[in-house]
């Protein structure tokens, strides 16, 4: 791994050992951590990652566009209709 990597996690919150991550950031072994997933969602006040320098947490809503919400609704209704007939 390169020196001072930045880890980006958009997969699963439990993929990362948070205590080890925080330790590595504090020891300057990792430059930063960017995530839109957490081990427990929604985020709560006791989340260990809150307030740590070089950690950015964004909401897990990257796919939530107007068009995607509309498609999800249409697909759900179509699936319901197709399975009832």
C-alpha positions as CSV (number, residue, x, y, z in Angstrom):
1,X,0.0,0.0,0.0
2,X,1.2,3.5,-0.8
3,X,2.4,5.7,2.1
4,X,-0.4,7.7,3.7
5,X,-3.3,6.2,1.8
6,X,-6.8,7.6,1.7
7,X,-9.5,4.9,2.2
8,X,-12.9,5.4,0.6
9,X,-15.7,3.1,1.7
10,X,-19.0,3.1,-0.1
11,X,-19.6,-0.7,0.4
12,X,-20.3,-1.6,4.0
13,X,-19.6,0.0,7.3
14,X,-18.5,-3.2,9.0
15,X,-15.9,-3.7,6.3
16,X,-13.5,-1.5,8.3
17,X,-12.3,-2.1,11.8
18,X,-13.0,1.4,13.1
19,X,-10.7,1.2,16.2
20,X,-7.8,0.2,14.0
21,X,-8.7,2.9,11.5
22,X,-8.7,5.6,14.1
23,X,-5.5,4.4,15.6
24,X,-3.8,4.4,12.1
25,X,-5.1,7.9,11.4
26,X,-3.8,9.2,14.8
27,X,-0.4,7.6,14.0
28,X,-0.3,9.2,10.5
29,X,-0.3,5.8,8.9
30,X,-3.5,6.6,6.9
31,X,-4.1,10.1,5.5
32,X,-7.8,10.0,5.6
33,X,-11.1,8.0,5.5
34,X,-14.1,8.9,3.4
35,X,-17.3,7.0,3.9
36,X,-21.0,7.1,3.2
37,X,-21.7,3.9,5.1
38,X,-21.5,3.1,8.8
39,X,-21.6,-0.1,10.9
40,X,-24.8,1.3,12.5
41,X,-27.2,3.4,10.4
42,X,-28.6,5.9,10.8
43,X,-25.7,7.7,12.4
44,X,-26.0,8.2,16.2
45,X,-24.4,10.6,18.6
46,X,-22.0,8.0,20.0
47,X,-20.5,7.3,16.5
48,X,-16.7,7.0,17.0
49,X,-15.9,8.6,13.7
50,X,-17.6,11.9,14.4
51,X,-15.2,14.8,15.0
52,X,-12.0,13.0,14.0
53,X,-9.7,15.0,11.8
54,X,-9.3,13.6,8.3
55,X,-12.5,11.6,8.4
56,X,-15.4,12.6,6.3
57,X,-18.8,11.0,6.6
58,X,-21.5,11.7,4.0
59,X,-25.1,10.4,3.9
60,X,-25.6,7.2,2.0
61,X,-27.9,8.8,-0.6
62,X,-25.7,8.9,-3.7
63,X,-28.3,7.1,-5.8
64,X,-31.3,9.2,-4.6
65,X,-32.0,11.3,-7.6
66,X,-35.5,12.4,-8.7
67,X,-35.3,10.0,-11.6
68,X,-34.1,7.0,-9.6
69,X,-36.8,7.5,-7.0
70,X,-39.4,7.6,-9.7
71,X,-38.0,4.4,-11.4
72,X,-38.0,2.6,-8.0
73,X,-41.6,3.5,-7.4
74,X,-42.6,2.4,-10.9
75,X,-40.7,-0.8,-10.7
76,X,-42.3,-1.6,-7.3
77,X,-45.8,-1.0,-8.6
78,X,-45.1,-3.0,-11.8
79,X,-43.7,-5.9,-9.7
80,X,-46.8,-5.8,-7.4
81,X,-49.2,-5.9,-10.4
82,X,-47.3,-8.6,-12.2
83,X,-47.2,-10.8,-9.1
84,X,-50.8,-10.4,-8.4
85,X,-52.0,-11.4,-11.8
